[in-house]
Amino acid sequence: MKVLNCICLTLAIIGAIVWGIIGIFNYNIVDALFGDSSAFSRIIYTLVGIAGLYIISFYSNVSQTSN
């Protein structure tokens, strides 16, 4: 489970960096590398989204350790 947590956290961080680059520089590095709306870039976005949803479960761990 620890490996899955690390993978999901890494994907979410990468996603956050990509959104930061889009916001600051108006440049989408994923589309630049893999093509605009290509199947591979859609897979990347989907994996990052799933990782973000999975990371929501980390909040329950935070509330358990703070008590």
N, C-alpha and C positions, 0 to 999 in steps of 0.2 A: 504494500500500500504506500510505503514511503516513496518508492520510485514513481508511482503514478502521481503523487502529490508534487514531486519535484518537476516532472514533465509538464503537468498542468500549470504550475506556477511559472515555469520558464516560458511556456506558450503565452500566458497572460501578460508577462512582462514584455515579450516581443511584440505582442499586439498593442500594448500601451505605447511602446516606442514608435511603432508604425503610425499610430494615430497622432502622436506628437509631431512626427515629421510631416504628416499631412497638414496638421494645424499650423505649424510654424512656416513651413516652406512650400505648402500646397503641392507636394510631390508624393505620389504613391509608389513607394519602392517595390511593393509586391507586384503591382501591375507592370512596373517597369522591368522587373526581372522575369516575370512569367507570362506577360501579355495581359491586355485589358480584358477583364471578365473571362479569362481562360478557365478551363476546367480545373487546372492545378491551383490557380489563385483562389477559386471558389472553395476548393478543398482546404486550403490553408486558412481562409476566413472561417470556415465551418469548424475546423479543429480548434482555432483560437476561441470561438464562441462557446463551444462545448467545454473547453478548459475553464473559461470564465464562469460558466454555470456551475461546474464542479467545485470551483474555488469558493463559491458561496457557502459550501458546507464547512469551510474553515472557521466561519463565524461561531459555529457551535463549539468548536475547540477553544476559541478565545474566551468565550463566556464561561466554559467549564474550568479553565485554568486561572481565571481571575478571581474566582470565589475561594 
